[in-house]
Structures are given as structure tokens and as C-alpha cells.
Amino acid sequence: MKNYVCGIDVSCKTLEVVTRINNKSGKSKTYTNDNKGHKSLIKGLKKKKITHVCLEATGNYHLDISLMIDETKAMKLMVINPRISYNYAKVLNQRAKTDPEDAQVLAHYACHMEYLEWDAPDEKIFAIRACGRRLSQLVSESAKLKNQLFAYENTKFTPEFVIQDVNLRRNLEET
């Protein structure tokens, strides 16, 4: 069992943090999910001598703090699938779903489960991932515009300027 652990519930704007030292949980603390909040969090974790950190993969929102923790080399980081923490919370009979309780579950998980350390992907992987996501968004937007145009063109009540606007947007996307 690990004795100096931390669970971090990540959202787009905040990081909710719970530390467990010698199997005793502290109060949750909130940090901003930005560079200033990340630096403050790392400083606080080092002060408490935290050795293991667990957080959920949350789209892009967890990446910056994950990379910063990984760079410290003073702490080991585990990034888990949200489904794993959700199911683990059910096992703990955790019924409420608040950020502090989610951070508590992550800290408990880090203490008691096999610790699988996160390896930061190469920067090229992040770039490829971002390109893939953007391409997927563009394909989806193009399909939506095509469907909208079809719907507008199939009613005699659609003003011509609406059809022109949809065509203009489609043409902009194609360039």
C-alpha cells in the first residue's frame, strides 16, 4: 500500500484534490486548471511529500497537469479511464457524485489498487491526435450543412438567402 497519495478530479476550470497520508484523507482543496494553479498544486504536493498521484483522463483537460506532474520526477502518476473510477466508486458504495468525492475515490484507488504508472506520449502523438479530432469535427460539420441544405431546398417556404447562406458556409469549409 502506498502511504503518500493524491487523487485529482479534473474539470475544464478546476482541479479538486484530496491527499491520503498513511491511509488518512485530508480535506479536499480546489486549484484552478491553468498554469498558475498547476504550479501551486505541485508545490503543495511536494510539501506534503506525495509520491503517487491518480487522476482521470478527461479529454484534453488533464494533459497539462499530467505533463507537469510527470516532469517533476518526484511523483509517480497514474491516469485512469473514467469508467474505471466510476466502477470503483460503485464498489465503495459511493452514491454521491461531487468533485471532492470523486477526488477521494481516486486517492483511495491509488492507495489500494495496482499502480500503473503513466508514460507521457511523445509530442508528435499529441499533434496527430489533435489533427484527427479536428478532421472528425470538420467532417461532422460538413455533413450537418449538407443535411441542412437538403432540408431547406425541399420546402418552398425557405427564403433564397437562407439557401445561399448554407451554400456559402459549405463552400467556405471546402476551401
JONORZI-V183712 format. One record per residue. N is the residue number from 1. SS is DSSP state (helix for helix, strand for strand, loop for the rest). D_CENTER is the distance of its C-alpha to the mean C-alpha in Angstrom with 2 decimals. Layout:
# JONORZI-V183712
N|SS|D_CENTER + N|SS|D_CENTER
This chain:
# JONORZI-V183712
1|loop|26.39 + 2|loop|24.37 + 3|loop|25.63 + 4|strand|23.31 + 5|strand|19.72 + 6|strand|16.67 + 7|strand|13.78 + 8|strand|10.80 + 9|strand|8.95 + 10|strand|6.01 + 11|loop|6.42 + 12|loop|7.30 + 13|loop|10.56 + 14|strand|10.79 + 15|strand|10.33 + 16|strand|12.58 + 17|strand|14.45 + 18|strand|17.18 + 19|strand|19.51 + 20|strand|22.04 + 21|strand|25.16 + 22|loop|27.88 + 23|loop|26.30 + 24|strand|26.41 + 25|strand|23.38 + 26|loop|23.33 + 27|loop|22.33 + 28|loop|18.78 + 29|strand|18.15 + 30|strand|15.85 + 31|strand|14.88 + 32|strand|13.76 + 33|loop|10.55 + 34|loop|12.98 + 35|helix|15.41 + 36|helix|17.86 + 37|helix|15.63 + 38|helix|14.34 + 39|helix|18.03 + 40|helix|19.13 + 41|helix|16.76 + 42|helix|17.93 + 43|helix|21.45 + 44|helix|21.26 + 45|helix|19.98 + 46|helix|22.75 + 47|helix|25.24 + 48|loop|24.56 + 49|loop|24.80 + 50|loop|21.52 + 51|loop|21.56 + 52|strand|18.61 + 53|strand|14.97 + 54|strand|12.60 + 55|strand|8.91 + 56|strand|6.61 + 57|loop|4.73 + 58|loop|1.79 + 59|loop|4.03 + 60|loop|5.08 + 61|loop|3.88 + 62|loop|4.24 + 63|helix|7.09 + 64|helix|9.72 + 65|helix|9.97 + 66|helix|9.95 + 67|helix|12.64 + 68|helix|14.49 + 69|helix|14.77 + 70|helix|15.85 + 71|helix|18.42 + 72|helix|20.02 + 73|loop|21.48 + 74|loop|22.44 + 75|loop|19.57 + 76|strand|18.25 + 77|strand|14.57 + 78|strand|13.34 + 79|strand|9.91 + 80|strand|10.42 + 81|loop|9.89 + 82|helix|9.14 + 83|helix|12.71 + 84|helix|14.14 + 85|helix|13.22 + 86|helix|14.39 + 87|helix|17.58 + 88|helix|18.08 + 89|helix|18.05 + 90|helix|20.67 + 91|helix|22.71 + 92|loop|22.75 + 93|loop|23.91 + 94|loop|21.16 + 95|loop|21.81 + 96|loop|20.18 + 97|loop|16.52 + 98|loop|15.81 + 99|helix|13.19 + 100|helix|15.92 + 101|helix|16.83 + 102|helix|13.42 + 103|helix|13.41 + 104|helix|16.98 + 105|helix|16.29 + 106|helix|13.93 + 107|helix|16.75 + 108|helix|19.31 + 109|helix|17.70 + 110|helix|17.74 + 111|helix|21.36 + 112|helix|22.72 + 113|loop|21.14 + 114|loop|21.64 + 115|loop|19.51 + 116|loop|18.04 + 117|loop|17.24 + 118|loop|14.53 + 119|loop|16.20 + 120|loop|14.66 + 121|loop|15.35 + 122|loop|18.00 + 123|helix|17.35 + 124|helix|19.16 + 125|helix|16.62 + 126|helix|13.92 + 127|helix|16.72 + 128|helix|17.71 + 129|helix|14.29 + 130|helix|14.17 + 131|helix|17.80 + 132|helix|17.34 + 133|helix|14.76 + 134|helix|17.16 + 135|helix|20.12 + 136|helix|18.80 + 137|helix|18.35 + 138|helix|21.85 + 139|helix|23.41 + 140|helix|22.10 + 141|helix|23.41 + 142|helix|26.67 + 143|helix|27.20 + 144|helix|26.70 + 145|helix|29.27 + 146|helix|31.65 + 147|helix|31.53 + 148|helix|32.07 + 149|helix|34.99 + 150|helix|36.52 + 151|helix|36.38 + 152|helix|37.85 + 153|helix|40.57 + 154|loop|41.67 + 155|loop|42.88 + 156|loop|45.84 + 157|loop|44.44 + 158|loop|41.66 + 159|loop|42.81 + 160|helix|43.13 + 161|helix|40.97 + 162|helix|37.93 + 163|helix|38.51 + 164|helix|39.03 + 165|helix|35.75 + 166|helix|33.77 + 167|helix|35.77 + 168|helix|35.09 + 169|helix|31.31 + 170|helix|31.61 + 171|helix|33.79 + 172|helix|31.40 + 173|helix|28.59 + 174|helix|31.05 + 175|loop|31.97
